[in-house]
Amino acid sequence: MEQPNNPLHGVKLTDIMGELTKEYSWDYLANQINITCFKSNPSIKSSLKFLRKTPWAREKVEQLYLHLKSKEN
């Protein structure tokens, strides 16, 4: 199903986390989004596992990603 008005359509969570960790430190991410997987022994793998199970946290990560993308334009 096409979603032309959804800026996240077709963007994988793995790609989102990859871009965020390339641009920001784990400390910065933990300060922006207060979740343990960003604070205690952070990794993309552990973050993906948590974010896939936790909609509110995933939404915050997606919003931070959209903010990053809006700064690039």
MMTF fields as JSON, N, C-alpha, C and O atoms, coordinates in Angstrom:
{
  "mmtfVersion": "1.0.0",
  "mmtfProducer": "UNKNOWN",
  "numBonds": 291,
  "numAtoms": 292,
  "numGroups": 73,
  "numChains": 1,
  "numModels": 1,
  "chainsPerModel": [1],
  "groupsPerChain": [73],
  "chainIdList": ["A"],
  "bondAtomList": [4, 2, 8, 6, 12, 10, 16, 14, 20, 18, 24, 22, 28, 26, 32, 30, 36, 34, 40, 38, 44, 42, 48, 46, 52, 50, 56, 54, 60, 58, 64, 62, 68, 66, 72, 70, 76, 74, 80, 78, 84, 82, 88, 86, 92, 90, 96, 94, 100, 98, 104, 102, 108, 106, 112, 110, 116, 114, 120, 118, 124, 122, 128, 126, 132, 130, 136, 134, 140, 138, 144, 142, 148, 146, 152, 150, 156, 154, 160, 158, 164, 162, 168, 166, 172, 170, 176, 174, 180, 178, 184, 182, 188, 186, 192, 190, 196, 194, 200, 198, 204, 202, 208, 206, 212, 210, 216, 214, 220, 218, 224, 222, 228, 226, 232, 230, 236, 234, 240, 238, 244, 242, 248, 246, 252, 250, 256, 254, 260, 258, 264, 262, 268, 266, 272, 270, 276, 274, 280, 278, 284, 282, 288, 286],
  "bondOrderList": [1, 1, 1, 1, 1, 1, 1, 1, 1, 1, 1, 1, 1, 1, 1, 1, 1, 1, 1, 1, 1, 1, 1, 1, 1, 1, 1, 1, 1, 1, 1, 1, 1, 1, 1, 1, 1, 1, 1, 1, 1, 1, 1, 1, 1, 1, 1, 1, 1, 1, 1, 1, 1, 1, 1, 1, 1, 1, 1, 1, 1, 1, 1, 1, 1, 1, 1, 1, 1, 1, 1, 1],
  "groupList": [{"groupName": "MET", "atomNameList": ["N", "CA", "C", "O"], "elementList": ["N", "C", "C", "O"], "formalChargeList": [0, 0, 0, 0], "bondAtomList": [1, 0, 2, 1, 3, 2], "bondOrderList": [1, 1, 2], "singleLetterCode": "M", "chemCompType": "L-PEPTIDE LINKING"}, {"groupName": "GLU", "atomNameList": ["N", "CA", "C", "O"], "elementList": ["N", "C", "C", "O"], "formalChargeList": [0, 0, 0, 0], "bondAtomList": [1, 0, 2, 1, 3, 2], "bondOrderList": [1, 1, 2], "singleLetterCode": "E", "chemCompType": "L-PEPTIDE LINKING"}, {"groupName": "GLN", "atomNameList": ["N", "CA", "C", "O"], "elementList": ["N", "C", "C", "O"], "formalChargeList": [0, 0, 0, 0], "bondAtomList": [1, 0, 2, 1, 3, 2], "bondOrderList": [1, 1, 2], "singleLetterCode": "Q", "chemCompType": "L-PEPTIDE LINKING"}, {"groupName": "PRO", "atomNameList": ["N", "CA", "C", "O"], "elementList": ["N", "C", "C", "O"], "formalChargeList": [0, 0, 0, 0], "bondAtomList": [1, 0, 2, 1, 3, 2], "bondOrderList": [1, 1, 2], "singleLetterCode": "P", "chemCompType": "L-PEPTIDE LINKING"}, {"groupName": "ASN", "atomNameList": ["N", "CA", "C", "O"], "elementList": ["N", "C", "C", "O"], "formalChargeList": [0, 0, 0, 0], "bondAtomList": [1, 0, 2, 1, 3, 2], "bondOrderList": [1, 1, 2], "singleLetterCode": "N", "chemCompType": "L-PEPTIDE LINKING"}, {"groupName": "LEU", "atomNameList": ["N", "CA", "C", "O"], "elementList": ["N", "C", "C", "O"], "formalChargeList": [0, 0, 0, 0], "bondAtomList": [1, 0, 2, 1, 3, 2], "bondOrderList": [1, 1, 2], "singleLetterCode": "L", "chemCompType": "L-PEPTIDE LINKING"}, {"groupName": "HIS", "atomNameList": ["N", "CA", "C", "O"], "elementList": ["N", "C", "C", "O"], "formalChargeList": [0, 0, 0, 0], "bondAtomList": [1, 0, 2, 1, 3, 2], "bondOrderList": [1, 1, 2], "singleLetterCode": "H", "chemCompType": "L-PEPTIDE LINKING"}, {"groupName": "GLY", "atomNameList": ["N", "CA", "C", "O"], "elementList": ["N", "C", "C", "O"], "formalChargeList": [0, 0, 0, 0], "bondAtomList": [1, 0, 2, 1, 3, 2], "bondOrderList": [1, 1, 2], "singleLetterCode": "G", "chemCompType": "PEPTIDE LINKING"}, {"groupName": "VAL", "atomNameList": ["N", "CA", "C", "O"], "elementList": ["N", "C", "C", "O"], "formalChargeList": [0, 0, 0, 0], "bondAtomList": [1, 0, 2, 1, 3, 2], "bondOrderList": [1, 1, 2], "singleLetterCode": "V", "chemCompType": "L-PEPTIDE LINKING"}, {"groupName": "LYS", "atomNameList": ["N", "CA", "C", "O"], "elementList": ["N", "C", "C", "O"], "formalChargeList": [0, 0, 0, 0], "bondAtomList": [1, 0, 2, 1, 3, 2], "bondOrderList": [1, 1, 2], "singleLetterCode": "K", "chemCompType": "L-PEPTIDE LINKING"}, {"groupName": "THR", "atomNameList": ["N", "CA", "C", "O"], "elementList": ["N", "C", "C", "O"], "formalChargeList": [0, 0, 0, 0], "bondAtomList": [1, 0, 2, 1, 3, 2], "bondOrderList": [1, 1, 2], "singleLetterCode": "T", "chemCompType": "L-PEPTIDE LINKING"}, {"groupName": "ASP", "atomNameList": ["N", "CA", "C", "O"], "elementList": ["N", "C", "C", "O"], "formalChargeList": [0, 0, 0, 0], "bondAtomList": [1, 0, 2, 1, 3, 2], "bondOrderList": [1, 1, 2], "singleLetterCode": "D", "chemCompType": "L-PEPTIDE LINKING"}, {"groupName": "ILE", "atomNameList": ["N", "CA", "C", "O"], "elementList": ["N", "C", "C", "O"], "formalChargeList": [0, 0, 0, 0], "bondAtomList": [1, 0, 2, 1, 3, 2], "bondOrderList": [1, 1, 2], "singleLetterCode": "I", "chemCompType": "L-PEPTIDE LINKING"}, {"groupName": "TYR", "atomNameList": ["N", "CA", "C", "O"], "elementList": ["N", "C", "C", "O"], "formalChargeList": [0, 0, 0, 0], "bondAtomList": [1, 0, 2, 1, 3, 2], "bondOrderList": [1, 1, 2], "singleLetterCode": "Y", "chemCompType": "L-PEPTIDE LINKING"}, {"groupName": "SER", "atomNameList": ["N", "CA", "C", "O"], "elementList": ["N", "C", "C", "O"], "formalChargeList": [0, 0, 0, 0], "bondAtomList": [1, 0, 2, 1, 3, 2], "bondOrderList": [1, 1, 2], "singleLetterCode": "S", "chemCompType": "L-PEPTIDE LINKING"}, {"groupName": "TRP", "atomNameList": ["N", "CA", "C", "O"], "elementList": ["N", "C", "C", "O"], "formalChargeList": [0, 0, 0, 0], "bondAtomList": [1, 0, 2, 1, 3, 2], "bondOrderList": [1, 1, 2], "singleLetterCode": "W", "chemCompType": "L-PEPTIDE LINKING"}, {"groupName": "ALA", "atomNameList": ["N", "CA", "C", "O"], "elementList": ["N", "C", "C", "O"], "formalChargeList": [0, 0, 0, 0], "bondAtomList": [1, 0, 2, 1, 3, 2], "bondOrderList": [1, 1, 2], "singleLetterCode": "A", "chemCompType": "L-PEPTIDE LINKING"}, {"groupName": "CYS", "atomNameList": ["N", "CA", "C", "O"], "elementList": ["N", "C", "C", "O"], "formalChargeList": [0, 0, 0, 0], "bondAtomList": [1, 0, 2, 1, 3, 2], "bondOrderList": [1, 1, 2], "singleLetterCode": "C", "chemCompType": "L-PEPTIDE LINKING"}, {"groupName": "PHE", "atomNameList": ["N", "CA", "C", "O"], "elementList": ["N", "C", "C", "O"], "formalChargeList": [0, 0, 0, 0], "bondAtomList": [1, 0, 2, 1, 3, 2], "bondOrderList": [1, 1, 2], "singleLetterCode": "F", "chemCompType": "L-PEPTIDE LINKING"}, {"groupName": "ARG", "atomNameList": ["N", "CA", "C", "O"], "elementList": ["N", "C", "C", "O"], "formalChargeList": [0, 0, 0, 0], "bondAtomList": [1, 0, 2, 1, 3, 2], "bondOrderList": [1, 1, 2], "singleLetterCode": "R", "chemCompType": "L-PEPTIDE LINKING"}],
  "groupTypeList": [0, 1, 2, 3, 4, 4, 3, 5, 6, 7, 8, 9, 5, 10, 11, 12, 0, 7, 1, 5, 10, 9, 1, 13, 14, 15, 11, 13, 5, 16, 4, 2, 12, 4, 12, 10, 17, 18, 9, 14, 4, 3, 14, 12, 9, 14, 14, 5, 9, 18, 5, 19, 9, 10, 3, 15, 16, 19, 1, 9, 8, 1, 2, 5, 13, 5, 6, 5, 9, 14, 9, 1, 4],
  "groupIdList": [1, 2, 3, 4, 5, 6, 7, 8, 9, 10, 11, 12, 13, 14, 15, 16, 17, 18, 19, 20, 21, 22, 23, 24, 25, 26, 27, 28, 29, 30, 31, 32, 33, 34, 35, 36, 37, 38, 39, 40, 41, 42, 43, 44, 45, 46, 47, 48, 49, 50, 51, 52, 53, 54, 55, 56, 57, 58, 59, 60, 61, 62, 63, 64, 65, 66, 67, 68, 69, 70, 71, 72, 73],
  "secStructList": [7, 7, 7, 6, 6, 7, 6, 6, 6, 6, 7, 7, 2, 2, 2, 2, 2, 2, 2, 2, 2, 2, 2, 1, 7, 2, 2, 2, 2, 2, 2, 2, 1, 7, 7, 2, 2, 2, 2, 1, 1, 7, 7, 2, 2, 2, 2, 2, 2, 2, 2, 2, 2, 7, 2, 2, 2, 2, 2, 2, 2, 2, 2, 2, 2, 2, 2, 2, 2, 2, 2, 2, 7],
  "xCoordList": [0.839, 0.0, 0.885, 1.793, 0.637, 1.413, 1.039, -0.128, 2.036, 1.834, 2.657, 3.67, 2.235, 3.054, 3.252, 4.228, 2.36, 2.472, 3.199, 3.333, 3.667, 4.362, 5.872, 6.377, 6.601, 8.039, 8.839, 9.991, 8.243, 8.94, 8.621, 9.161, 7.749, 7.376, 8.61, 9.32, 8.848, 9.967, 11.292, 12.294, 11.321, 12.549, 12.544, 11.612, 13.586, 13.668, 14.206, 15.017, 13.737, 14.201, 15.719, 16.387, 16.253, 17.702, 18.428, 19.46, 17.89, 18.487, 18.377, 19.305, 17.238, 17.041, 18.088, 18.747, 18.242, 19.217, 20.644, 21.476, 20.919, 22.247, 22.581, 23.682, 21.633, 21.867, 21.97, 22.808, 21.114, 21.154, 22.475, 23.056, 22.956, 24.207, 25.419, 26.47, 25.283, 26.368, 26.449, 27.538, 25.306, 25.247, 25.432, 26.068, 24.885, 24.864, 25.553, 25.644, 26.032, 26.603, 25.482, 24.346, 25.811, 24.812, 24.394, 23.229, 25.333, 24.999, 23.967, 23.023, 24.151, 23.19, 21.824, 20.805, 21.805, 20.533, 19.846, 18.63, 20.629, 20.062, 19.502, 18.502, 20.146, 19.628, 18.348, 17.466, 18.242, 17.054, 15.877, 14.726, 16.188, 15.148, 15.571, 16.521, 14.882, 15.264, 14.869, 13.86, 15.691, 15.459, 16.767, 17.84, 16.669, 17.841, 18.721, 19.942, 18.143, 18.962, 19.896, 20.808, 19.695, 20.618, 21.65, 22.671, 21.38, 22.233, 23.171, 24.355, 22.657, 23.404, 23.853, 23.041, 25.158, 25.738, 24.994, 24.485, 24.927, 24.117, 24.687, 25.9, 23.779, 24.139, 22.923, 21.792, 23.164, 22.053, 21.163, 19.937, 21.774, 21.006, 20.06, 18.882, 20.554, 19.686, 18.613, 17.478, 18.98, 18.011, 16.898, 15.727, 17.25, 16.233, 15.264, 14.052, 15.802, 14.952, 13.944, 12.76, 14.425, 13.547, 12.545, 11.355, 13.024, 12.152, 11.051, 9.958, 11.325, 10.296, 9.166, 8.052, 9.45, 8.438, 7.761, 6.751, 8.317, 7.874, 7.479, 8.32, 6.2, 5.754, 6.057, 6.436, 5.899, 6.137, 7.596, 7.884, 8.524, 9.944, 10.293, 11.068, 9.716, 9.971, 9.49, 10.155, 8.349, 7.82, 8.779, 8.987, 9.359, 10.314, 11.567, 12.095, 12.037, 13.209, 12.891, 13.709, 11.716, 11.319, 11.225, 11.607, 10.721, 10.629, 12.009, 12.221, 12.949, 14.31, 14.942, 15.661, 14.682, 15.177, 14.601, 15.332, 13.304, 12.684, 13.271, 13.452, 13.564, 14.189, 15.578, 15.945, 16.341, 17.657, 17.544, 18.31, 16.596, 16.417, 15.98, 16.382, 15.164, 14.705, 15.876, 15.886, 16.844, 18.027, 18.914, 19.605, 18.906, 19.736, 19.206, 19.971, 17.911, 17.307, 17.409, 16.95],
  "yCoordList": [-1.182, 0.0, 1.246, 1.357, 2.158, 3.387, 4.353, 4.474, 5.021, 6.018, 7.263, 7.527, 8.021, 9.147, 10.243, 10.989, 10.357, 11.406, 10.945, 11.717, 9.71, 9.183, 9.228, 8.45, 10.132, 10.251, 9.025, 8.859, 8.173, 6.975, 5.74, 4.662, 5.895, 4.758, 4.196, 4.916, 2.92, 2.253, 2.377, 1.82, 3.091, 3.247, 2.203, 2.141, 1.39, 0.326, 0.869, 1.795, 0.275, 0.677, 0.506, 1.306, -0.521, -0.739, 0.454, 0.893, 0.967, 2.122, 3.381, 4.187, 3.536, 4.688, 4.679, 5.689, 3.534, 3.446, 3.629, 4.245, 3.103, 3.278, 4.743, 5.197, 5.47, 6.901, 7.699, 8.593, 7.372, 8.108, 7.877, 8.817, 6.63, 6.35, 6.872, 7.11, 7.049, 7.647, 9.151, 9.722, 9.771, 11.222, 11.618, 12.63, 10.83, 11.168, 10.085, 8.931, 10.466, 9.497, 8.792, 9.266, 7.66, 6.959, 7.836, 7.816, 8.614, 9.514, 10.552, 10.846, 11.099, 12.075, 11.422, 11.986, 10.23, 9.537, 9.251, 9.398, 8.839, 8.549, 9.812, 9.754, 10.956, 12.217, 12.652, 13.239, 12.368, 12.75, 11.813, 12.243, 10.528, 9.511, 8.645, 7.869, 8.772, 8.132, 6.651, 6.264, 5.834, 4.392, 3.686, 4.11, 2.62, 1.915, 1.356, 1.33, 0.908, 0.314, 1.329, 0.935, 2.619, 3.647, 4.002, 4.623, 3.604, 3.992, 2.879, 3.12, 1.69, 0.586, -0.396, -1.13, -0.4, -1.3, -1.205, -2.209, -0.005, 0.198, -0.484, -0.559, -0.97, -1.511, -1.383, -1.264, -1.407, -1.335, -2.558, -2.445, -3.725, -4.966, -4.924, -5.256, -4.523, -4.474, -3.402, -3.579, -2.289, -1.211, -1.65, -1.366, -2.341, -2.814, -3.77, -3.689, -4.667, -5.635, -4.904, -5.239, -3.902, -3.142, -2.301, -2.293, -1.603, -0.688, -1.424, -0.886, -2.634, -3.41, -3.838, -4.097, -3.913, -4.332, -3.148, -3.322, -1.945, -0.804, 0.359, 1.179, 0.427, 1.458, 2.902, 3.708, 3.243, 4.635, 5.029, 6.162, 4.104, 4.395, 4.481, 5.342, 3.583, 3.607, 4.929, 5.504, 5.401, 6.673, 7.819, 8.698, 7.819, 8.874, 8.8, 9.828, 7.588, 7.41, 7.883, 8.549, 7.543, 7.976, 9.494, 10.087, 10.129, 11.591, 12.235, 13.25, 11.653, 12.167, 12.006, 12.892, 10.9, 10.651, 11.683, 12.233, 11.94, 12.941, 14.326, 15.104, 14.627, 15.914, 15.999, 17.031, 14.91, 14.86, 15.085, 15.86, 14.417, 14.542, 15.951, 16.458, 16.583, 17.947, 18.937, 19.94, 18.668, 19.545, 19.406, 20.353, 18.216, 17.977, 18.715, 19.03, 18.99, 19.645, 21.12, 21.805],
  "zCoordList": [0.0, 0.0, 0.0, 0.824, -0.889, -0.985, 0.147, 0.52, 0.672, 1.721, 1.388, 2.037, 0.393, -0.064, 0.983, 0.902, 1.954, 2.968, 4.224, 5.173, 4.245, 5.406, 5.145, 4.336, 5.822, 5.57, 6.018, 5.616, 6.838, 7.3, 6.46, 6.709, 5.468, 4.629, 3.923, 3.221, 4.116, 3.467, 4.198, 3.749, 5.311, 6.087, 7.197, 7.999, 7.235, 8.231, 9.548, 9.57, 10.649, 11.97, 12.085, 12.74, 11.456, 11.453, 10.826, 11.333, 9.738, 9.062, 9.924, 9.985, 10.583, 11.469, 12.57, 12.814, 13.239, 14.323, 13.801, 14.466, 12.63, 12.044, 11.814, 12.126, 11.273, 11.014, 12.312, 12.435, 13.276, 14.543, 15.27, 15.814, 15.284, 15.993, 15.231, 15.826, 13.942, 13.158, 13.446, 13.501, 13.626, 13.831, 15.303, 15.597, 16.212, 17.638, 18.467, 18.047, 19.637, 20.576, 21.331, 21.36, 21.939, 22.763, 23.932, 24.329, 24.497, 25.609, 25.172, 25.906, 23.987, 23.476, 23.297, 23.695, 22.695, 22.491, 23.821, 23.94, 24.829, 26.153, 26.798, 27.513, 26.548, 27.091, 26.394, 27.021, 25.108, 24.35, 24.606, 24.68, 24.738, 24.93, 26.106, 26.0, 27.205, 28.455, 28.463, 29.053, 27.794, 27.803, 28.135, 27.706, 28.893, 29.404, 28.305, 28.458, 27.202, 26.146, 25.495, 24.768, 25.733, 25.255, 26.33, 26.032, 27.59, 28.711, 29.162, 29.399, 29.279, 29.868, 28.794, 28.229, 28.518, 27.518, 26.187, 25.688, 25.611, 24.41, 23.164, 22.967, 22.346, 21.036, 20.131, 20.603, 18.849, 17.91, 18.071, 18.042, 18.239, 18.367, 19.567, 19.432, 20.729, 21.914, 21.764, 22.208, 21.134, 20.925, 19.988, 20.24, 18.909, 17.968, 18.655, 18.456, 19.456, 20.173, 21.062, 21.074, 21.808, 22.699, 21.908, 22.22, 20.897, 20.149, 19.39, 19.211, 18.948, 18.239, 19.165, 18.711, 20.461, 21.444, 22.138, 22.82, 21.964, 22.769, 21.863, 21.495, 21.506, 20.547, 20.952, 20.102, 22.236, 22.635, 22.439, 22.052, 22.704, 22.537, 21.053, 20.637, 20.263, 18.821, 18.221, 17.359, 18.675, 18.167, 18.481, 17.644, 19.67, 20.03, 19.157, 18.733, 18.893, 18.032, 16.613, 15.979, 16.125, 14.785, 14.71, 13.701, 15.763, 15.767, 15.769, 15.104, 16.513, 16.513, 15.135, 14.673, 14.491, 13.136, 12.156, 11.332, 12.246, 11.363, 11.608, 10.672, 12.856, 13.187, 12.538, 11.975, 12.625, 11.995, 10.5, 9.928, 9.866, 8.419, 8.03, 6.982, 8.863, 8.543, 8.63, 7.916, 9.482, 9.577, 8.363, 7.986, 7.732, 6.56, 5.335, 4.424, 5.306, 4.125, 4.18, 3.266]
}
